[in-house]
Amino acid sequence: MAPKAARAAAAGGCGCIFIGILGLVLFMGAIFAYTSIVAEETWFLPGEAAHFDPVAAFDQVQDHAGPGARLVRFEARFVRADGTLDLTATYRPAPTAEYTFARPLASPPKNAPPLGTGRRPDDSWFEPVTVKVSRPWEFRSVSRSDGGVRTRYQYFNLGMAREAQRPQSGPEPAFAARPSCALRDFWKVAEGGGASGDSVAVVDYDAAGYRFRIEGTPIDLAFGPDCGPRPARP
């Protein structure tokens, strides 16, 4: 074969290999996009992972929970003195923020049990939804069994993971107002009471307000939804 023809053949072979590799990469990317976003309902983290503000990010978290989702409570672990979580931290247990929502339903689901099975005529129907914020881009495996069929796949947790539960009936949940207090302000109060700024705190929020505590220490504070200090909650 002439040198020129040989070079052309080699170039053609390299091109085919490159196209094959690119096709495989795109195919695998499509699979992980499906399992991560569609199957496991994860989405990209709002803001910076190393400085995640669970209050400032609330609107994006609520959007991920779904249309009509209303906040019931959230828990942020572990909040630093600047009011943020370092979701890239490597220590265990790791920092997380977990939000509990309820999506009111206009009517009972089709498979709802009839009256006389424990339901009350004035019960509300709602879908509980949890959004958990944690370290982004963690590679995870899933193995589920449904109807005798086992499904296995891998996915990337993109930072916000949504999980919806079966619709429930009962009294309407005590919905919390949109959180608006800067958690760093709670830290200032805690430091005035002797808390070390090198610690991390657990902050809970619900319709009654906020609870700020540093586990393993006497620091246990309460604040109302208006951010003002309250008597410590039990």
BELDAHU-V941191 format. One record per residue. N is the residue number from 1. RES is the residue in one letter. OMEGA is omega in whole degrees, -180 to 180 (999 if undefined). NEAR is the number of other C-alpha atoms within 12 Angstrom. Layout:
BEGIN
n->N res->RES omega->OMEGA near->NEAR
n->N res->RES omega->OMEGA near->NEAR
END
This chain:
BEGIN
n->1 res->M omega->179 near->9
n->2 res->A omega->-180 near->8
n->3 res->P omega->-178 near->9
n->4 res->K omega->179 near->10
n->5 res->A omega->179 near->11
n->6 res->A omega->179 near->12
n->7 res->R omega->179 near->13
n->8 res->A omega->179 near->14
n->9 res->A omega->179 near->15
n->10 res->A omega->179 near->15
n->11 res->A omega->179 near->14
n->12 res->G omega->178 near->14
n->13 res->G omega->178 near->14
n->14 res->C omega->180 near->14
n->15 res->G omega->179 near->14
n->16 res->C omega->179 near->14
n->17 res->I omega->-180 near->14
n->18 res->F omega->180 near->14
n->19 res->I omega->179 near->14
n->20 res->G omega->179 near->14
n->21 res->I omega->179 near->14
n->22 res->L omega->178 near->14
n->23 res->G omega->179 near->14
n->24 res->L omega->179 near->14
n->25 res->V omega->179 near->14
n->26 res->L omega->179 near->14
n->27 res->F omega->179 near->14
n->28 res->M omega->177 near->17
n->29 res->G omega->179 near->18
n->30 res->A omega->179 near->16
n->31 res->I omega->-179 near->19
n->32 res->F omega->176 near->27
n->33 res->A omega->180 near->24
n->34 res->Y omega->-177 near->21
n->35 res->T omega->-177 near->27
n->36 res->S omega->-173 near->33
n->37 res->I omega->-175 near->25
n->38 res->V omega->-175 near->20
n->39 res->A omega->-175 near->24
n->40 res->E omega->175 near->27
n->41 res->E omega->173 near->29
n->42 res->T omega->180 near->35
n->43 res->W omega->-174 near->34
n->44 res->F omega->-177 near->28
n->45 res->L omega->174 near->32
n->46 res->P omega->179 near->28
n->47 res->G omega->-175 near->25
n->48 res->E omega->-176 near->21
n->49 res->A omega->-178 near->28
n->50 res->A omega->-179 near->25
n->51 res->H omega->-178 near->28
n->52 res->F omega->179 near->37
n->53 res->D omega->-175 near->39
n->54 res->P omega->178 near->51
n->55 res->V omega->-179 near->36
n->56 res->A omega->-178 near->24
n->57 res->A omega->-170 near->29
n->58 res->F omega->-176 near->36
n->59 res->D omega->179 near->23
n->60 res->Q omega->178 near->24
n->61 res->V omega->179 near->40
n->62 res->Q omega->177 near->37
n->63 res->D omega->-180 near->23
n->64 res->H omega->179 near->34
n->65 res->A omega->176 near->35
n->66 res->G omega->-178 near->25
n->67 res->P omega->177 near->18
n->68 res->G omega->-178 near->19
n->69 res->A omega->179 near->34
n->70 res->R omega->-175 near->38
n->71 res->L omega->172 near->36
n->72 res->V omega->179 near->34
n->73 res->R omega->166 near->38
n->74 res->F omega->175 near->37
n->75 res->E omega->178 near->33
n->76 res->A omega->179 near->40
n->77 res->R omega->9 near->38
n->78 res->F omega->-172 near->40
n->79 res->V omega->179 near->41
n->80 res->R omega->-175 near->39
n->81 res->A omega->177 near->31
n->82 res->D omega->177 near->26
n->83 res->G omega->-178 near->32
n->84 res->T omega->176 near->36
n->85 res->L omega->173 near->39
n->86 res->D omega->-177 near->32
n->87 res->L omega->176 near->38
n->88 res->T omega->-178 near->25
n->89 res->A omega->-178 near->22
n->90 res->T omega->-180 near->12
n->91 res->Y omega->179 near->12
n->92 res->R omega->0 near->12
n->93 res->P omega->-173 near->13
n->94 res->A omega->175 near->21
n->95 res->P omega->178 near->35
n->96 res->T omega->170 near->39
n->97 res->A omega->-178 near->40
n->98 res->E omega->-177 near->35
n->99 res->Y omega->177 near->45
n->100 res->T omega->180 near->38
n->101 res->F omega->170 near->39
n->102 res->A omega->177 near->36
n->103 res->R omega->179 near->33
n->104 res->P omega->179 near->30
n->105 res->L omega->-178 near->24
n->106 res->A omega->-179 near->14
n->107 res->S omega->179 near->19
n->108 res->P omega->176 near->24
n->109 res->P omega->-175 near->18
n->110 res->K omega->-178 near->10
n->111 res->N omega->-179 near->10
n->112 res->A omega->178 near->19
n->113 res->P omega->-179 near->17
n->114 res->P omega->173 near->14
n->115 res->L omega->-176 near->13
n->116 res->G omega->178 near->9
n->117 res->T omega->-178 near->10
n->118 res->G omega->176 near->13
n->119 res->R omega->173 near->18
n->120 res->R omega->-177 near->15
n->121 res->P omega->-177 near->17
n->122 res->D omega->178 near->14
n->123 res->D omega->173 near->21
n->124 res->S omega->175 near->23
n->125 res->W omega->-179 near->28
n->126 res->F omega->178 near->30
n->127 res->E omega->176 near->34
n->128 res->P omega->179 near->31
n->129 res->V omega->176 near->36
n->130 res->T omega->172 near->34
n->131 res->V omega->179 near->42
n->132 res->K omega->179 near->38
n->133 res->V omega->-178 near->48
n->134 res->S omega->-177 near->41
n->135 res->R omega->-178 near->36
n->136 res->P omega->175 near->33
n->137 res->W omega->172 near->24
n->138 res->E omega->180 near->20
n->139 res->F omega->-175 near->17
n->140 res->R omega->178 near->20
n->141 res->S omega->-179 near->17
n->142 res->V omega->173 near->18
n->143 res->S omega->-177 near->13
n->144 res->R omega->176 near->14
n->145 res->S omega->-179 near->10
n->146 res->D omega->180 near->9
n->147 res->G omega->180 near->7
n->148 res->G omega->179 near->7
n->149 res->V omega->180 near->9
n->150 res->R omega->-180 near->11
n->151 res->T omega->178 near->15
n->152 res->R omega->174 near->15
n->153 res->Y omega->179 near->19
n->154 res->Q omega->178 near->24
n->155 res->Y omega->173 near->32
n->156 res->F omega->171 near->32
n->157 res->N omega->-175 near->33
n->158 res->L omega->177 near->31
n->159 res->G omega->177 near->37
n->160 res->M omega->-179 near->42
n->161 res->A omega->-179 near->38
n->162 res->R omega->176 near->35
n->163 res->E omega->178 near->27
n->164 res->A omega->179 near->25
n->165 res->Q omega->179 near->17
n->166 res->R omega->176 near->19
n->167 res->P omega->-180 near->24
n->168 res->Q omega->176 near->27
n->169 res->S omega->180 near->31
n->170 res->G omega->176 near->20
n->171 res->P omega->179 near->16
n->172 res->E omega->180 near->20
n->173 res->P omega->175 near->26
n->174 res->A omega->-177 near->19
n->175 res->F omega->179 near->25
n->176 res->A omega->175 near->27
n->177 res->A omega->178 near->24
n->178 res->R omega->-179 near->28
n->179 res->P omega->-176 near->36
n->180 res->S omega->-176 near->25
n->181 res->C omega->176 near->28
n->182 res->A omega->-176 near->28
n->183 res->L omega->177 near->38
n->184 res->R omega->177 near->28
n->185 res->D omega->175 near->23
n->186 res->F omega->179 near->39
n->187 res->W omega->179 near->37
n->188 res->K omega->177 near->22
n->189 res->V omega->-179 near->27
n->190 res->A omega->179 near->31
n->191 res->E omega->175 near->26
n->192 res->G omega->177 near->14
n->193 res->G omega->176 near->18
n->194 res->G omega->-179 near->17
n->195 res->A omega->177 near->27
n->196 res->S omega->180 near->20
n->197 res->G omega->177 near->22
n->198 res->D omega->-179 near->15
n->199 res->S omega->171 near->25
n->200 res->V omega->-174 near->35
n->201 res->A omega->171 near->40
n->202 res->V omega->-179 near->37
n->203 res->V omega->175 near->45
n->204 res->D omega->178 near->38
n->205 res->Y omega->173 near->40
n->206 res->D omega->-175 near->29
n->207 res->A omega->-179 near->23
n->208 res->A omega->-179 near->26
n->209 res->G omega->-173 near->34
n->210 res->Y omega->168 near->38
n->211 res->R omega->-178 near->38
n->212 res->F omega->-179 near->44
n->213 res->R omega->173 near->37
n->214 res->I omega->-173 near->32
n->215 res->E omega->-179 near->19
n->216 res->G omega->178 near->12
n->217 res->T omega->178 near->18
n->218 res->P omega->-176 near->16
n->219 res->I omega->179 near->27
n->220 res->D omega->-172 near->31
n->221 res->L omega->178 near->35
n->222 res->A omega->179 near->30
n->223 res->F omega->179 near->34
n->224 res->G omega->176 near->27
n->225 res->P omega->178 near->25
n->226 res->D omega->177 near->20
n->227 res->C omega->-180 near->24
n->228 res->G omega->180 near->20
n->229 res->P omega->178 near->23
n->230 res->R omega->172 near->21
n->231 res->P omega->-178 near->16
n->232 res->A omega->179 near->18
n->233 res->R omega->-180 near->19
n->234 res->P omega->999 near->10
END
